[in-house]
């Protein structure tokens, strides 16, 4: 750490205004210091923009988790293990996600940095930052293309491939998400806010509809209740095809574990909101607000929807096989199956439109995360410096260009052989989310250790404190590591599937090699708790909080002076009434 950095860190929690604090951060700072907090400018035009409001961050946090994994993926889980098994599995993983998000919120609200690599570098080890950063980047290099493919497949529900080549839809969606991402983070945040709002309304409507169907309120007047929990049963035996079944308690346990993995992938993406924290206005307020709402949203949108879904659709329903063979269209959604079975017409088209919106929103967010992740790697010194260049709106355009190039993988799906190879890529990246969750929890544990050793009080000195600590983070970390190793355990059952074994686990040895390779080459060491930097940039965040609070107070005072009713202010109305949902 340079002398300038040390001096900057000493002026913490002084109550100075932002201008006074920033006056000490000059062009003499190295590139890492200048860009680790987006407010600071190195002098060369680098830097993101703090333009995301608390409502946008909150909705991005929710929208990152609500996707096709919930609307479609739950069908295969229900068929494989039964309604009771998926309810327990999704509830258990919901606990893990809650601990991951609250851990991330505690660290980020203290000092928000660019990307997980910088948190790893600062609180754990330089080598972990390198390994975690690139594994996470690989995930978001592949996922946007996967979402574009899903979008083109969803369009085939209305327009068959024989009429319009799916590559045309890929091209259209490809151009749209690039334009949105190049328009600046404020525009991106507003688009994601409204799309995520539609997601929320759709999910709430489906939950209410499933509840009504289960209670016999559908046109067929069939009061289902917990019928399917009794027959064929809440916990089903594991089967692999028609010729292999594991009977008894062992079979039910194996089936439960298999859908535990499915539940993880339904939640993956929740953590991507952590990438937005560096571009968030007043992070001391915005981050805690977004994180606090995570628990309620997990309970409402995942746990309740899974409960009502298990009541409304039988795991033995033949429609769960996706009759048209298209796993990304409305026909594959168990929600649509429940609607069809209740003799409700017209809604499948609405659900398909929602699915299309979900996958395009995911593609948009994934491109954003990809560009910010490579930016954060450049900040930490792990990637070429040209990735730090931004346009006047604070968009790292070289990062967008990199994501744009990898999106071209979506055009591979025009060929059957290429589609098979691409599916292997998707299987490879599925492990990276669990690795990211594990790294977040490790960062949090090291952060708490540093606070304790350096004399900080978590209750007094933090803007947000994660509950159930440290036991919550340890328990969630144990579950994450366990699932990492059992993720593709079904390849060992019955007939060994070497292709799925390799693609399912290859990321793990690559991560280990990257970690120890960087460690050996650069001789890095795990940062001791007493040496972890808890000061640099804290003065800036403190000053920003004072500045933003003052601006909000002045805005409120101006409204009062003009005689305006605060309840007519959309921002106030949102925060007091709709904010807990949206």
N, C-alpha and C positions, 0 to 999 in steps of 0.2 A: 504493500500500500504506500502511495506517495505521501510526502509531507502535506501537500495541498489537500489530499483526501482526508488525512487525519484531522487537519484543522477544520475542514468542513463538517466533520462528524461531531466536533465538540459543541457546536452551537445548536443543540437539540432542545426542543420544547422551551424556546425562549420567548415566544410570543411576538417575535419580529414579523414585520409584514413581508410579503413575498418579494417585493423589489429589493429590500435590504438583504435578504438571504441570497437571492439570485446574483446580486452584485459581486458576491464572493466566488461565484462559479464562472470562471473566465475561460477563454480559449486555451489556457495553459493546461486544462484537464486533458487527460488522454481520452481516446475515443470511447473506451468502455464507460468511463465516468460520465462523459457528456451525453451518452445515449442510453445509459441504464435507466434513467428517469426521463420520460418523454418531454418534460417541461424544460430540461436543460438543452441548450443548443451548443454544438461544438464549434460552430462558426462556418462550417462547410455546407450548411443546408440540410444536414441529417436530422432526423427526428420525426417521431409520430405526433399526432395531434390528440390532445385530451378533449374529445368531442362527444363521447358517449355519456348519456344521462343515466341516472339510476334506473329509470323505467326501462330503458333499452337494455342495460346490462342484465336486469332482472329477467327480462323476457328472453334474452339470448341464453341465459342459464337454463331456462325451462325448455326453450325450443331446441337446445342441443340434445336433449334426451327424448323428446317426443318425435318419433319417426316411424318408419316402416317396421322397425323391430317390435313396436307395440301393436300396430295395426295388423301386421301380417305374421311376423315371427312367432307370435303367441299361439298360432294355429298348430304348428308342428310340435310345440311344447305340450299343448293340451292333448294332442293325439298320442304323444309318446309316453306321458306319465300320468295324466288324469288331472282333474280340477283341484284336488287337495294338494297334490305335489307342486303344481305350478304356483298355487297361492303361497305356500310355505317358501318356495324357492325365490319368488319375486320379492317377498317380504324380507327374507334374509339378505338378499343382495341390495335391497333398498336401504337396509341398515349400513351396509358397507359404503354405499354411495353417499349416504348422509355423513358418515365419518370422514370420507375423502373430501367432500365439499366443505365441511366446517373446518377441517385441517387447512385446506387451501385458503379459505377465507381469513383465518387467523393470521397466517403468514403474510398474505398479500395486503391485508388492511394495514399492517404495520409499515411495510415498505414495498409497494408494488414494483415489480421488475418485468422485463420483457421476456416472457417465455419460461418454461420449466428448466431449461438448461442453465439460466442465470441463477435461479433459486438453488439448484444443485451445486453450482460452482461456489456460491456464497456461503451456504450453510452445511454442505457435506464434503464434496470433493470435486476437484476440477475434472477428474476422469469420469465421474458419474454424470456431470453436466454434458460432456461430450457424447457419452453412450446414450443417455436418455434423450438428449436433443435430437440426435440423428435417427434413432429408432422411432421417435414420435414424428419426425419429419417424413420418414418413409411412409408411415400410415397415411398422412395427409397428402402425399404425392399420388397415392393410388386411389384413395376414397372419392375424390371429385369425379374421376372417370367412372367409377362404379355407380355413383349416383346418376350420372348422365345416362348410363346404360339403363338403369332402373326407370328413369323418366321416359326413355324411348319405348320401353316395354309396356309401361303404363298407358301410353298413347295407343298401343295396339288393342286395348279394350274397345276403343271407338273406331280406329282406322287400322285395318289389318296390314301386315307387312307387305302383302302382295300389291297393295295400292300405293303405299308410300314407304320407301326404304327407311328403316329405322335410323340410318346414319343421318338422314335429313333432320330428324328431331334432335339428334345429338348435336348437330351443327347449330341449330337454332338456340338450344338451351346453353350451349357452350358460349356463344356470343353474348347472350343475356347476362350470364353470371360474371363474365369479364367486365362488361360495361358497369355493372353495379359495383364491383370491387374497385374499379379505377375511379369511380365518382367521389371517393372519400369516405372516411369512417362514419361521418355524421349521416350521410345518405344510406350507407350500408346498415347502420344501426336502426334507422327509421324503417327501412324495408323489412328488416328482420323483426322489428317490433310488431308490425301489422301482420306479417305472415304468421308469427308465433301466436298472435292474438286469435287468428283464424284457427290455428292448431288447437288452442285451448278451448275455443267454442265448440269445435268439432268433437274433441274428446269428452267434454262435459255433456254434450248432446248425446253421444253414444252411450256414456255411462248411464244417463237418465233413461234412455231408451231400453238398454239391456235390463235395467231394474224393472221397468214396466213390463217387458216381455216375460221376465222370470216370474212376475206376480200375476200373470194371466191377462195383462192389459192389451195384448195384441189382437189383431182381427180374428185369429183362431181361438181366442179365449182359453188357451191352454195354460193352466197354472202349473209351471214347471217346478218352482221352488228348488229344493236340493235333490231332485230326482236322480240326476246324473252322478251325484256324489254317492248314491246308494247302488245304482246300476248303470254302468259297469263298475263303479267304485271310485273313491277319491284318489287312491294310489294304485296305478296299474303296474303290471309286470313288464319288464323290459323285453322287447322283441326287436330282432334285426331281420327284416324281411318276413316271409311266410314260414321259413324252415328253421328258425332259431328263436327260442323263447327261454328266458330264465324265470323259473317259477318261484313262487313263495316270497318270503320276506326279502331274500337276497335280490330277486328280480325287481321288486318294488324299490329297493334302495338304489340299485343301479340306474333305474329309470329316473329316480329323483335327482341323482347326481348329474345325469345327462342333461336334464332341463335346468339345473343350476347354472351350467355353462351357458345355455341359451339365454337365461335371465341376465347374465352378465353382459352379453352382447346387446341386449335390448337397452341397457342403461349406458353403454359406452357412448362417449361424446358429451356426457354431462360436464366433464372437466374442462371442455374447450373454452368455457367462459373465463377461465383463468388467463387465457391469452388476451382477453379484452381489458383486463384490469389496468394495464399500462396506458390505455387510451381512455380511461374513465375519469370523468369530471368528479372531483371531490371523493376520492376512493375511500376515505375514512368513513363516509356515510353510505356511499353507493354499494360498496362490497358487503358490509354487514347486512344491509337490507336484502340484497340478492341471496345471500347465503341463508339467512333466517327463514326465508320462504321456502327453501328447498325441502324441508321436512314435510310441510303441509302438502306440497305439490306431489311429492313422492307417494304419500298416502292416498291422495285423491286420484291422481291420474294413473298410477300403476297398480297399487294394491286393490283399490276398489274396482277398477276396470277388470282386473284378473278375477276377482271374486265373482262379479256379476257375469263375466264371460263363462266361467266354469258352471254357473247355474243355467245359462241359456243355451249352451251348445254341448252336445254329447261328444266325448272324445272318440266315439265310434262312428260319428257322422261321416258318410262317404264323401261329402262335399269338402272335407278337410284335405282331401287328396288334390285339390285345385283342378277341377274338371277341364279347364282349358289349357292346363299345363303351364300357365304363365304365373310365376310365383311373385310377380310384382304388381299384378293388377288386383282390382277389387274382388274378383272371384276367389282369390286365395285368402282373403281376410276372414277370420272367424266372426268378426263383427257383422260382415255382410251375410254370412251363413245364418247367423241368428236372425237377421232381418228377413231373409228369404223364408226360413222355416216358419216365421210368424205370419207369412203371407202379406208382407208389406212391400208394395211395389214402388219403383222409382228411385229409392234411396241408393241402390248400388252405384248409379251414375254419380251421385253426390259424393259417395265415399271414394270412388275412383278419382274424382277431381281433387279431393282432399289428399289422397295418396300422392298424386302428381305434385301438388303444392308442397307436401312434406319432403319429397325427394329433391325437388329443385331448391328448396330452402336449405337442405342439407348440403347440396353441391355448392351453393353460395357460401355457406358458413365454412365448409371445408377448404375452399380456395382462400378465404380470409385467413384461416388458421395456418395454412401452408405458407402463405407469404409472410406472416408475422413470425412463424417459427424459424424460417431461414434468416429473417432479420435478426431475431434474438441470438441465433448461432453466430452471426457475423459480429454482433455486439460483444459476445463472449470470446471472440477470437477463434472460433471453430470453423468459420466459413469465410470466403473471400470478402474483402471490405466493400466491393461494389454493390453487394446486397443491402448495404446500409443506405443507399441513395433513395431519396423520396421526392415525390413531386410537391408542388406548392400546397396540396391538400393533405400532405403527410402520408401518402400511399407509397409503400416500398415496391416500385413498379418492376424491378428485376425479380422480386419474389413472385409477383403476379405472372410475369412471363414464364418463370419456371413451372408454376402450377399449370399455366395454359398449355405448355409443351407436354406435360404428363397427362393432361386431359385427353390428348390425342390417342391415348391407349383405348379410349372408348370406341374408336372406330374399328378396333380389332374385332369387335363382336360381329362384324359382317361375315366373318368366316367361322365355321364350326370349330376348326382346329385352334384358331387364334382365341376363340371364346373359352376353350378349355384351359389354355395357358393363362388367360386373364383371370379365370376363376381361381387358379392356383395362387396368383398374386394376392387376390382378396383374402384367401385363407391364410396366407403368410402374415398379412398385416393385422389380422384379428387379435393376435397376442399382444400387440404393442399397447393397446389401451390398458390392459392389466398391468403391464410394466410401468406405464405412466402413473397409474393409481398407486402402485407400490412406491415409486419414487416420491410422489407427493406426501405419502404418509411418513416415509423416512425423513424427508425435509422437515416435516412438522415435528417429529420426535427430536431431531437435532436442534431445531429452533427453540423448543421448550427447554431442552437441556442448557442451551446457551443463556436463555433468560434467567434460569435458576442460578447458574454459576456466576453470571455477571450482575446479580442483584436486582433484577427486574421483578416486578409484581404483575402477574398476568391479569389480575383483577383491576389493578390501578392504572397500569401503563399501556394496556392494549385497547384499541377501538372495538375489537371483537374477540371473544374468548370461546374456543371450541368446547362443547360440553363433554362429559364422560372421559376426561383425560387424566393420565396418559393411556388408560386401559382401552379406551375406544379405538385409538390409533393402532395399538398393538394387536387388538383382536381383528380389526379390519385388514391389517397387513398380513396376519397369519392366513386369513381366508383368501386374500389375493394370491399369495404365494402358493397356497394349496391348489387353487383353481388353475394357476399357471401350469402346474405339473400334471393335473388330471384332465386338462382341457380336451384333449383328443383321446381319452382313454379307451373309447369304443373301438379304436382301430385294433386293439389287442383281443377283442371279444369275437369269437367265431372265426372269421377269416381275417388274417393280418392285411391291412391296407397300407402299403408302404408309401404310396403317393401322399395320402392325407397325413400320414405320420410325419413325413419330411416337411411338407408345407405347413403343418400345424405347429411344429416345434422349432423350425430352423432359426426363427428370430431369437430364441433364447441363447444358443451358443454364440450367435453373432453379437448379441448384447454383451455377453461375458468377454468375448475376445476384444471388442471395442473398449470395454472398461479397463481390462488389464493391459491391453496393448498401449493405450494412452498413458496409463499409470507407469508402465515400465519405461517407455520412451522418454517421457517428460519428468519421471521420478516425482510424481505428485503424492501427497499424503492427505489423509482425512483431516479436515480442519478441526483442531481441538476446540472444545466448547468455549474455553476462555478467550480464544482467538477469533471466534466468529464475529464478523462485522455487523453490529446492531446499530450503528450510528450513521454511516454515510447515507445521505439523502433523507434521513429522518427529519432534519430541519426543514427541508423543502416541502415535504408532505405536511408537516405541522403548519407551515406558513400558508400552504395552499388551502388547508382546511379552514383556517381563519378567514382567508380571502373569500372563499366560496360561501361560507356562512354569512359573512358580511353582505355579500351581493344578494343573497336570498332574503336577508332581513330588510335590506334597502328596497328590494322589489315588493315585499309584502307591505312595507310602510307606504310606498308610493300608491299601491292599490287602495289602501285604507284612506289615504289622503284624498284620493280621487272619488271616494265614496262607493267603490266597487265591492260587491258581496263576494267574499272569498269562495263561497260555494258555487259561484258561477265561473270560477277559474278552473279550466280543464286540468291543470297540473295538480291543484289542491284536491279536486274531486277524485282524480286518479289515485293519489297517494292515500286518501282517507277511505275510499269506498272500493275501488277496483284493484288497488295495488296488491292485495293479498292473493288474488287469483292471477292477474295478468302481470 
